[in-house]
Amino acid sequence: MKAVQYFKYGHDDLKHVEVPIPMPKKDEVLIKVEAVGINPIDFKIQHGFLRPLAPKKFPQIPGTDIAGEVVDVGPAVTKFKKGDKVVAMLGTLTGGGLAEYAVAKQDATVLRPLELSAGECAALGTPGLTAYQCLITGGVVLKKDGPPMNILITAASGGVGHYAVQLAKLGNTHVTVTCGARNTDFVKSLGADVVLDYRTPDGKALVGPSARRYDAVVHCTSGISWSTFENVLTSNGIVVDITPSPKSITTSVVKRLSCSKKTLHPLFVSHKAEDLEYLMNLMLEGKLKTVVDSKYHFNNTQQAWAKSMEGHAVGKIIVEM
């Protein structure tokens, strides 16, 4: 089969190669891939972000979020059969998505409603789950009769951020976001109440026009100090960080040990099938959508990779077979 691989840590280009079709283990399904959602963590792993945990071995086929059709199943698989249209999450440490065929665990695979395209569902996977789990961790109830909350979402025009804005507005929330000035209208169209240009003094300080403090922050970028957050949180405010660094993890531990009411929570996304099904149902109901920054054919995966590394995608980057 055709696949894309890299062969070492660093910034070397991806290579198109021919490799054997993988065989599903007893609890796995073999999927003919139709679309792959590209996530920043994919190239960060290539650059050594999770070294030595990932990749587990070289050469590595990257890509974690896929949609496609089941073509074979392991002997212990009971939820799926050949011909099923599915969405699957392959795992951050394993990858394998940027190929004609990929294997996925039965428990990390869900049926794809035929009303939804392969591309929009492949894009949803990791970033959609991250956004959802951030909000739940931050105490946001995704119903209008939930408690009122004032929240902040940083880098709101990106993959995780654009889902987080939409999900947050399902609740009784006032949503302030940060993004570049060129994306102001975009994030407002998703439901953001206040938009801060991250390059301005107020944007850097995370202070909106009303100077209201935030009950929760969904932190989707890097380079913002804990002291900046601490100045804008309510007395029991929480920051949920999707890109935890050693420094932020240390801060989280210190805050916990000191019994601080203001807390920092590093989030490591859990690939829960039931969460993905919940999000796809919201898409079916018209309450959540994937905004596509750009689509690339599999033959042009290198361009999709380079676009992701630029860090300015609005919504999601998708590779289609």
N, C-alpha and C positions, 0 to 999 in steps of 0.2 A: 504494500500500500504506500501511498504518498504521505509524507509527514514532514514536519519542520522540527529541526533540532538545533541545540547549541552544545558545544563540546567542552566548555570550561567556564569558570567565573570570569566576568569582565564585560566589556561592551562590544565583543565581536558580533558580527552579523549572524542572523539565523540562516541555516542552510536547509534547502529542500533536499530530501533524501528518499530512498526507497527502503522500507523496513518490513518485516513480516507482520501480518495481521495478528493482534494479540488474541489469546485464548481466554475466555471467561472462566474464572474459578467457580467453585460450587455456588457461591452466593453473589455472583456478578452477572451483569448483562453486557452483551457486545452490541454497541450502538454504531450505526452508520451515521457519521456526523453530518449535520446540515448547516449548523451555525455555531460560532464560538464567540463568547463575550470576552473582550480583552480588558484586563484589570491591571492597575499599576503594580500590584504585588507580583505580577508575572515577570516584568522586567527587573523589579527589585531583587527577586530571587536570583535571576541571572547575574546581577551585579554583586551578589554575595550577602544580601540583607539577612538571610537566615542561615548563613554558613556557620557551622557545618551540618545543620539539620537538613537543609534542602539545597540543591537536589540530593536525593539519596544516592544517585549514581549518574555518571555521564556516559554517553550523551543523554541529554534530557529533551523530551518533547514537552513544551510548556502548554499552558492553557488548562483552566479548571472548570469553566462553566460552558456546558454544551447543550444543544438540542439536536435531536435526530430520531432515527427509527431503530427499534430493536431488531437485530438480525439473528441473534442466538442468545441462549440463556444457560446458566449453570444448573446443575441437577437439583440444587436446593432452592432455586428461585420459584416463587409461587405467585408473585404479584404481577408479573409481566409475561407476555408471550411475543413471539415473532410478529412483526408488523405494527406493534404499538408505537405511537408517537410519544416521545418522552423528553423530559428535561432532566439533566443530571449534573451533580457537583462532584468532581473527581478528587478533590482534596488538594490543599495548598502544597503539601509536601510531595505529592505524587505527580500531579500534572497529567499530561497525555492527551489533551484536547485538540491540539492543532495537528490533526491527522484525519485521514479518511475514515478510520475506525478507532473507537476507544472503548475501554471497559470501565464500568462503573459499578459500585456496590448497589445491591438491590435497595438497601435502606437509605441511599442518597439519591434515589431516582424517583421521579413522579411522572404520572401521565400528563401529557400536554393537551389542553383543550384545543380542538381543531379550529376554534374561532380565533386563536392567538397564533401569531407567526412564530416560526422557529427563531428568528432573529431577536424579537422582543423578549422571548422567554429565556434564551441563552444569555442575553444581557442582564436579566433580572437577578439570577443566581446569587453570587457572593455579595455584590453591592446592595441588592435589595434586602437580603437577610441582615447585612451589617446595619443598614439604616433602621430596620425594624427592631433589631435587638438593642441598638443604641437607645432608641426611644423608650422601649420597655424598661431597660436598665435605669434610664433617667426618670422613670416614674410617670411617663406620659401615657394616659389612657386614650386609646384611639376611638373614642366615642364623644359626641358633642355633650353628653350629660356627665362627662368626667369632670374632675376638679379643674378649675382654671389654672393655667400655667403660662409663664413667660419664658420662652426658650430661645436659645441662640444656636444657629447652625453655621459653622465656618466652611468655606469653600463650597458653597451651596449649589454651584452650577455644574459640579462634577458628577461622576457616576453615583457615588453614595449620597452626596448632598442633594441631588435633584429628586431622588426617591424619598429622602428624609423630609424634605419640605412638604411633599404631597401627603405623606403619611401623618406628619405632625398636624396638618390642617384637618385631618379627620377628627381630631380631638378638640377640646375646648382650650385652644392654645393661641397665644400671640407669638408670632414667629419673626424674629430678627435674623438676618443672614448677612454673611460677608461674601463678596465676590469681586471680580473686576468690574469697572464701570460699564464696559461694553455688554455685560450680561445682566444688567439691571432689569431690563424689560422681561428677559427670559425668566428670571427667578420670581418676578412679580406675577407672571402668568401662571406659575405653579402654585401661587397662593401666599408668597412671602408678604408680610405686613410692612416690614422696614428693611431696607437694603443699605448696607454700609460698604463703601468702596474700601477695600483692605489697604489701599495705598495712602489714604487720607489719615490725618491725625486721629479723628474719631474712629475710623475703621481699625487702625492699629491698636487703639485703646479699647475697642469693642463696645463703645458707648453710643447708644442710640439717642435720638432727639429728646426723648423723655427721661433719659438716664435711669430708666427702670432696671432693677437688678434681675438676673436670670435665675430661675429655679433649676434649669438644666442646660447644659451645652453639649451638642453633638459636634465633636471636634474632628474635622475631616482633613486637616492639613497639618503642617508642622511649623516650628519656629516661633511659637507663641509661648511665653514663659508662664509658669504657674502664678507668679505674682500678678500678671495681667489678668488672668482669670479670677484670682482671688478678690480683686478689686471690684468685680462686676457681678459676683454671685450673691444670692440671698444667703441668709445665715445657715441654711441647710442645703445650699446649692451643690450640684454634682456636675463634674465634667467627665464625659465618656469619650475616651481617646481611641480612635481607630488605628492610629499609627504609633503605638507605644514605643518609646525608646528606653534605653537603660536609665536615663535620667528621669523620665516620667514614671517609670515603674518604681524607682527609688522614692520619688515624691509620693506616690500612691501608698507605699508601705509606711513611710514616715507619718503621713496623715492618719492612716489607720491606727498606728501604734500610739499616736498622740491623742487619739479620740477626737480629732477635729470634726466639726460638723460639716465643714466644707470639704468635699472629697474629690479625688481623681480616680477614675475607674478605667484601667486599660481593658479594651474589649478585644477578645480573640473570638472571631465569629464561629458559631456552631452551625454546621451544615445540617439543619433539621428539615426533614422532608415536610413535616406538617406546617412549618413556617412558610416554606416555599409554596405549598398548596394554598395557604391563606392569602399570600400575596397575589398569586395568579387568579384567585377568585375575586380579589379587589379589581384586578385588571378587567376581568369579564364584566364586572358591574360598572366599569367606567370610572372608578374612583382612583385608579393608579395607572400610570402609563410610563413606558420606556421612551425617553427622548433620545434619538439616535444622532450622534455627532457626525459619524461617517461610517460607510460600509466599504469593505474591501473584499475582493475575491481572494480565495486561498492562495492563488499564485502570487498575490501582492501582499502577503503577510508581513514582509519586511517594512512596507510603508505603514501598515497599521501599527506595528511595533514602534516605529520612529514617531508616529503621531502620539502614541501613548506617552512616550518618554518626554515629549515636549511639555506635558503637564497642563495643557490648556484646552483639553477636550470639553465640549459643552454636552453633557449627557454621556452616552455610551459609544464606544467603538466596537464594531462588529465585523468578524470575518465570516464570509459565507463560502460554502463549498461549491 
